[in-house]
Every structure is written in structure tokens, then in C-alpha cells.
Amino acid sequence: MPRFIRSSVCGLALVLFGLFPLGGPVSGVAQPKLPAIPGAIPKLDLNTAPLEQLQKLPGINEATAKKIIAGRPYKSLGELEKVGLSKPTIDKLAPMVTLGDATTAAPTPEAVGKAPPQKGMVWVNTESGIFFREGDRWYGKTKEGKFMTEADAQKAGYREAKH
């Protein structure tokens, strides 16, 4: 093989693949970082990850991510079936996620909810037109809503959540 072709091929290999001649690295050229090992990719903790990171997982849209957050903490991946994920989707997510210590997971603002100004009020989801009583899963936790007395909520046309 002619020398100019051989040097061109070697030069191209250096540029494209970050390879160096067998004698070691070329002096004056920074060594490239090695690609990450597939098993070494950091896993996403489902018990603490924010909404934006959950949505980046395959098969997880905004609504599903909100359900995952609302169902925290998780002790096993199988519990994700309760929020509507199928077994194949859970199997696909398994190598990408982890479940941190479920007992020490910090509660998210979505999980804590808002406190009523006075005892006995209902939480009205103004977007859906449904109200929730104290102790209900979504009490004080929906994105759009306000506290009202039950009588005022019914008078305004809101209906009680089905259980």
C-alpha cells in the first residue's frame, strides 16, 4: 500500500475513532475519554427523580410520570403496575432505574399537597370539575384547584370524586 494512503487511513482513524498508533499516544495530542461502559450508566431513582427526568424514560409521558410521583415510595418495580405500566414496559425500564431507600425518600411537593385554610373543606380541581374530601388521594394535590366548603362546591356545579 502506498505510504500516502497508509498515512491518510491512519490519520483518519485517529480523528474518527480516537485511536493511537501501537507505540502509544501521540505526543501533544490529548487522549480521548473512554466511552462509558453500558452497565456503568447511572440509574434513575424512581423514588426521588423529578418529573422532567421521569419523562425522558422510554414509554413514560407526563401523565404517567405524575402517576409515578403520586405513588411513591416504591419498594419493588412490580408496584409500577398499580400506576398503569405494563409488564413489558417495566421490564424495559428495569436496567435504567433503581429504587432508592423507600423509607428515607424525601416527599415531593406533589405528594405533600396543600393544607386547607380551615378544617372540613373540600379540594376542588377546577380543571376537571371534581372535588375531593380530606383523606382522598388527590386532596390538595392537583395542579389546578382551590379549597371550598362542600356546599359551595356543589352550588358551583362541582361533583364529588368517585372512589
Buried (B, 14 or more C-beta within 10 A) or exposed (E): EEEEEEEEEEEEEBEEEBEBEEEEEEEEEEEEEEEEEEEEEEBBBBBBBEBEBBBEBEEBEEEBBBBBBBBBBBEEBEBBEEBEBEEEBBEBBEEBBBBBEBEEBEEBEBBEBBEBEEEEBBBBBBEBEBBBBEEBEBBBBBEEBBBBEBEBBBEEEBEBBEE
